[in-house]
Amino acid sequence: MATLSTIHLYPIKSTAGRMQESAWVGVEGIVGDRRFMVAKPDGTFLTARTHPQLQRVTATFDGQTLSLSHPQLPALELAVETFDLATFATTVWADDFDAWTTHARLDAWFSEVAGEPARLLWLGEQSARYRRSIEQRVSFADGYPLLLISEASLADLNTRTAEPHRMAQFRPNLVIAGTSAYAEDEWRRIRLGEVVFRVDKPCARCAMVSVDPATGTFKEGREPLRTLAGYRRGEGGKVYFGQNLIAENEGCITRHDRLEVLE
Protein backbone atom coordinates (compact mmCIF):
# COMPACT_ATOMS: atom_id res chain seq x y z
CA MET A 1 0.00 0.00 0.00
CA ALA A 2 1.40 3.38 -1.03
CA THR A 3 1.56 5.97 1.74
CA LEU A 4 2.80 9.49 2.42
CA SER A 5 6.22 8.82 3.91
CA THR A 6 7.41 12.35 4.72
CA ILE A 7 6.28 15.96 4.39
CA HIS A 8 8.86 18.70 3.80
CA LEU A 9 8.49 22.43 4.28
CA TYR A 10 10.96 25.08 3.04
CA PRO A 11 10.22 28.38 4.80
CA ILE A 12 12.82 30.23 2.67
CA LYS A 13 13.46 29.41 -0.97
CA SER A 14 16.72 27.42 -1.41
CA THR A 15 17.39 26.99 2.31
CA ALA A 16 17.17 23.76 4.33
CA GLY A 17 13.90 21.89 4.54
CA ARG A 18 11.98 20.96 7.68
CA MET A 19 10.14 17.68 8.16
CA GLN A 20 6.50 17.93 9.26
CA GLU A 21 4.19 15.34 10.84
CA SER A 22 1.23 17.04 9.20
CA ALA A 23 0.52 20.11 7.09
CA TRP A 24 -2.35 22.23 5.85
CA VAL A 25 -2.48 22.48 2.07
CA GLY A 26 -3.91 25.72 0.73
CA VAL A 27 -4.30 27.32 -2.67
CA GLU A 28 -0.60 28.21 -2.84
CA GLY A 29 0.70 24.87 -1.56
CA ILE A 30 1.68 23.83 1.95
CA VAL A 31 1.02 26.71 4.33
CA GLY A 32 4.36 28.29 5.26
CA ASP A 33 6.26 26.85 2.31
CA ARG A 34 8.64 29.22 0.48
CA ARG A 35 7.10 32.37 1.91
CA PHE A 36 10.52 34.06 2.03
CA MET A 37 13.18 34.50 -0.64
CA VAL A 38 16.70 35.94 -0.82
CA ALA A 39 17.19 38.50 -3.61
CA LYS A 40 19.77 40.92 -4.92
CA PRO A 41 19.15 44.63 -4.28
CA ASP A 42 17.66 44.91 -7.79
CA GLY A 43 15.09 42.19 -7.05
CA THR A 44 16.84 39.33 -8.91
CA PHE A 45 16.26 36.16 -6.91
CA LEU A 46 19.15 34.13 -5.48
CA THR A 47 19.02 30.35 -5.25
CA ALA A 48 21.31 27.43 -4.46
CA ARG A 49 21.95 27.03 -8.18
CA THR A 50 24.47 29.84 -7.88
CA HIS A 51 24.72 30.14 -4.09
CA PRO A 52 24.74 26.55 -2.77
CA GLN A 53 25.71 27.81 0.70
CA LEU A 54 22.09 28.91 1.19
CA GLN A 55 21.23 25.30 1.94
CA ARG A 56 23.10 25.51 5.23
CA VAL A 57 20.55 28.02 6.52
CA THR A 58 17.82 26.56 8.73
CA ALA A 59 14.68 28.63 9.21
CA THR A 60 11.48 28.35 11.23
CA PHE A 61 8.50 30.64 10.89
CA ASP A 62 5.36 30.40 13.01
CA GLY A 63 3.51 33.20 11.26
CA GLN A 64 4.75 35.76 13.78
CA THR A 65 8.48 35.20 14.26
CA LEU A 66 11.24 34.15 11.86
CA SER A 67 14.17 32.27 13.43
CA LEU A 68 17.42 31.62 11.54
CA SER A 69 20.54 29.56 12.14
CA HIS A 70 23.73 28.83 10.21
CA PRO A 71 26.85 26.92 11.32
CA GLN A 72 29.07 29.98 10.86
CA LEU A 73 26.79 32.85 11.90
CA PRO A 74 25.04 33.96 15.09
CA ALA A 75 21.41 32.86 15.28
CA LEU A 76 18.87 35.57 14.49
CA GLU A 77 15.21 35.93 15.46
CA LEU A 78 12.89 38.75 14.41
CA ALA A 79 9.14 39.27 14.67
CA VAL A 80 6.97 40.27 11.72
CA GLU A 81 5.91 43.36 13.64
CA THR A 82 9.46 44.69 13.21
CA PHE A 83 9.47 44.25 9.40
CA ASP A 84 9.58 47.35 7.17
CA LEU A 85 6.83 45.95 4.91
CA ALA A 86 7.56 48.19 1.95
CA THR A 87 6.51 46.84 -1.44
CA PHE A 88 9.46 45.56 -3.44
CA ALA A 89 9.43 44.54 -7.12
CA THR A 90 10.94 41.12 -7.75
CA THR A 91 10.94 38.32 -10.33
CA VAL A 92 10.89 34.55 -10.22
CA TRP A 93 11.72 33.32 -13.70
CA ALA A 94 9.16 34.99 -16.01
CA ASP A 95 6.87 36.19 -13.23
CA ASP A 96 7.14 39.84 -12.17
CA PHE A 97 5.32 40.71 -8.95
CA ASP A 98 5.61 42.62 -5.67
CA ALA A 99 6.78 41.20 -2.36
CA TRP A 100 7.44 42.84 1.03
CA THR A 101 10.75 43.97 2.50
CA THR A 102 11.61 42.59 5.93
CA HIS A 103 14.36 44.09 8.12
CA ALA A 104 17.87 45.51 7.65
CA ARG A 105 19.27 42.96 10.12
CA LEU A 106 17.87 40.12 8.01
CA ASP A 107 19.28 41.71 4.87
CA ALA A 108 22.72 41.99 6.48
CA TRP A 109 22.58 38.40 7.79
CA PHE A 110 21.75 36.98 4.35
CA SER A 111 24.36 39.20 2.72
CA GLU A 112 26.91 37.39 4.90
CA VAL A 113 25.55 34.02 3.80
CA ALA A 114 25.41 34.94 0.11
CA GLY A 115 28.77 36.70 0.05
CA GLU A 116 27.23 39.70 -1.70
CA PRO A 117 24.57 42.35 -0.96
CA ALA A 118 21.20 40.67 -0.51
CA ARG A 119 17.71 41.29 0.81
CA LEU A 120 15.23 38.93 2.42
CA LEU A 121 11.73 39.29 0.96
CA TRP A 122 8.39 38.05 2.31
CA LEU A 123 5.18 37.24 0.46
CA GLY A 124 2.90 38.12 3.35
CA GLU A 125 -0.36 36.31 3.98
CA GLN A 126 -1.19 35.96 0.29
CA SER A 127 1.14 35.82 -2.69
CA ALA A 128 0.86 38.54 -5.33
CA ARG A 129 2.34 36.12 -7.86
CA TYR A 130 -0.18 34.58 -10.25
CA ARG A 131 0.95 32.07 -12.87
CA ARG A 132 -1.38 32.20 -15.84
CA SER A 133 0.04 28.96 -17.27
CA ILE A 134 -1.45 27.00 -14.36
CA GLU A 135 -4.14 29.54 -13.34
CA GLN A 136 -2.87 29.53 -9.80
CA ARG A 137 -1.31 31.78 -7.18
CA VAL A 138 2.13 30.45 -6.29
CA SER A 139 4.69 31.15 -3.58
CA PHE A 140 8.38 31.84 -4.27
CA ALA A 141 8.65 28.22 -5.53
CA ASP A 142 10.10 27.84 -9.02
CA GLY A 143 6.82 27.21 -10.79
CA TYR A 144 4.40 24.91 -8.97
CA PRO A 145 2.87 24.78 -5.48
CA LEU A 146 4.15 21.29 -4.63
CA LEU A 147 6.64 18.62 -5.70
CA LEU A 148 6.28 14.86 -5.16
CA ILE A 149 8.84 12.05 -5.47
CA SER A 150 8.64 8.36 -4.54
CA GLU A 151 11.22 6.63 -2.37
CA ALA A 152 11.49 3.91 -5.01
CA SER A 153 12.57 6.40 -7.68
CA LEU A 154 15.44 7.61 -5.51
CA ALA A 155 16.37 4.00 -4.66
CA ASP A 156 16.54 3.19 -8.37
CA LEU A 157 18.74 6.22 -9.03
CA ASN A 158 21.09 5.12 -6.26
CA THR A 159 21.63 1.75 -7.96
CA ARG A 160 23.09 3.67 -10.90
CA THR A 161 25.54 5.97 -9.10
CA ALA A 162 28.83 5.37 -7.33
CA GLU A 163 27.63 7.03 -4.11
CA PRO A 164 24.11 7.28 -2.67
CA HIS A 165 22.11 10.47 -2.96
CA ARG A 166 19.69 11.92 -0.43
CA MET A 167 16.08 12.93 -0.98
CA ALA A 168 16.99 16.38 0.41
CA GLN A 169 18.94 17.08 -2.80
CA PHE A 170 15.69 17.02 -4.78
CA ARG A 171 13.70 19.22 -2.36
CA PRO A 172 10.29 17.52 -2.57
CA ASN A 173 7.32 18.52 -0.44
CA LEU A 174 5.80 15.05 -0.47
CA VAL A 175 7.63 11.70 -0.47
CA ILE A 176 5.70 8.51 -1.19
CA ALA A 177 6.56 5.02 0.06
CA GLY A 178 5.32 1.65 -1.17
CA THR A 179 5.36 2.15 -4.95
CA SER A 180 7.47 0.93 -7.84
CA ALA A 181 10.17 3.24 -9.20
CA TYR A 182 8.74 6.15 -11.23
CA ALA A 183 5.16 5.08 -10.58
CA GLU A 184 4.43 8.80 -10.09
CA ASP A 185 5.06 9.36 -13.80
CA GLU A 186 1.79 7.55 -14.56
CA TRP A 187 -0.45 9.39 -12.08
CA ARG A 188 -2.80 12.17 -13.15
CA ARG A 189 -4.88 12.73 -9.99
CA ILE A 190 -4.23 11.44 -6.48
CA ARG A 191 -5.69 11.82 -2.99
CA LEU A 192 -3.74 12.14 0.26
CA GLY A 193 -5.66 12.77 3.47
CA GLU A 194 -8.26 15.45 2.79
CA VAL A 195 -6.67 16.75 -0.40
CA VAL A 196 -6.98 15.81 -4.06
CA PHE A 197 -3.97 16.77 -6.16
CA ARG A 198 -3.60 17.16 -9.91
CA VAL A 199 -0.29 15.72 -11.10
CA ASP A 200 0.36 18.43 -13.63
CA LYS A 201 3.86 18.09 -15.05
CA PRO A 202 7.17 16.28 -14.47
CA CYS A 203 9.83 18.36 -12.75
CA ALA A 204 12.79 19.39 -14.93
CA ARG A 205 15.99 19.19 -12.90
CA CYS A 206 19.07 21.40 -12.91
CA ALA A 207 22.47 21.66 -11.22
CA MET A 208 20.75 22.30 -7.88
CA VAL A 209 20.23 18.55 -7.36
CA SER A 210 24.04 18.26 -7.23
CA VAL A 211 24.27 20.41 -4.10
CA ASP A 212 25.19 18.49 -0.94
CA PRO A 213 22.81 19.97 1.68
CA ALA A 214 25.17 19.03 4.52
CA THR A 215 28.09 21.07 3.19
CA GLY A 216 26.42 23.65 0.94
CA THR A 217 28.79 22.74 -1.91
CA PHE A 218 28.41 21.02 -5.27
CA LYS A 219 29.19 17.33 -5.54
CA GLU A 220 31.96 16.29 -7.90
CA GLY A 221 31.13 15.32 -11.46
CA ARG A 222 27.71 17.05 -11.51
CA GLU A 223 26.16 13.97 -9.95
CA PRO A 224 23.44 12.82 -9.88
CA LEU A 225 22.41 15.12 -12.74
CA ARG A 226 24.82 13.44 -15.14
CA THR A 227 23.44 9.98 -14.35
CA LEU A 228 19.83 11.17 -14.56
CA ALA A 229 20.55 12.65 -17.98
CA GLY A 230 21.47 9.19 -19.21
CA TYR A 231 18.03 7.69 -18.62
CA ARG A 232 15.54 10.42 -17.60
CA ARG A 233 15.88 12.83 -20.51
CA GLY A 234 12.56 13.80 -22.02
CA GLU A 235 10.75 16.56 -23.89
CA GLY A 236 13.04 19.35 -25.05
CA GLY A 237 16.10 17.47 -23.85
CA LYS A 238 15.28 18.27 -20.21
CA VAL A 239 16.06 15.87 -17.36
CA TYR A 240 12.99 14.90 -15.31
CA PHE A 241 12.74 13.54 -11.78
CA GLY A 242 9.61 13.91 -9.64
CA GLN A 243 6.20 15.40 -10.40
CA ASN A 244 4.73 18.88 -9.90
CA LEU A 245 1.37 18.99 -8.14
CA ILE A 246 -1.55 21.41 -7.85
CA ALA A 247 -4.08 20.97 -5.03
CA GLU A 248 -7.70 20.90 -6.15
CA ASN A 249 -8.99 21.73 -2.67
CA GLU A 250 -7.72 22.79 0.74
CA GLY A 251 -7.25 20.37 3.61
CA CYS A 252 -4.94 18.53 5.98
CA ILE A 253 -2.40 15.86 5.08
CA THR A 254 -0.55 13.70 7.61
CA ARG A 255 2.42 11.35 7.46
CA HIS A 256 1.36 7.78 6.67
CA ASP A 257 -1.82 8.90 4.90
CA ARG A 258 -2.80 6.31 2.33
CA LEU A 259 -2.23 7.34 -1.30
CA GLU A 260 -5.22 6.82 -3.56
CA VAL A 261 -4.62 7.05 -7.31
CA LEU A 262 -7.79 8.52 -8.83
CA GLU A 263 -6.55 8.70 -12.42
Stockholm file with secondary structure:
# STOCKHOLM 1.0

chainA/1-263         MATLSTIHLYPIKSTAGRMQESAWVGVEGIVGDRRFMVAKPDGTFLTARTHPQLQRVTATFDGQTLSLSHPQLPALELAVETFDLATFATTVWADDFDAWTTHARLDAWFSEVAGEPARLLWLGEQSARYRRSIEQRVSFADGYPLLLISEASLADLNTRTAEPHRMAQFRPNLVIAGTSAYAEDEWRRIRLGEVVFRVDKPCARCAMVSVDPATGTFKEGREPLRTLAGYRRGEGGKVYFGQNLIAENEGCITRHDRLEVLE
#=GR chainA/1-263 SS CCEEEEEEECSBTTSCCEEESEEEEETTEETTTTCEEEECTTSBBCCTTTCGGGGGCEEEECSSEEEEEETTEEEEEEEGGGCCCCEEEEEETTEEEEEEECCHHHHHHHHHHHTSCCEEEECCSSCCCEETTTTEECCSSSSSSEEEEEHHHHHHHHTSSSSCCCGGGGCCSEEEESSCTTGGGGCSEEEETTEEEEEEEEEECCGGGGEETTTTEECGGGTTHHHHHHHCBCGGGCBEEEEEEEESSCEEEETTCBEEECC
#=GC SS_cons         CCEEEEEEECSBTTSCCEEESEEEEETTEETTTTCEEEECTTSBBCCTTTCGGGGGCEEEECSSEEEEEETTEEEEEEEGGGCCCCEEEEEETTEEEEEEECCHHHHHHHHHHHTSCCEEEECCSSCCCEETTTTEECCSSSSSSEEEEEHHHHHHHHTSSSSCCCGGGGCCSEEEESSCTTGGGGCSEEEETTEEEEEEEEEECCGGGGEETTTTEECGGGTTHHHHHHHCBCGGGCBEEEEEEEESSCEEEETTCBEEECC
//
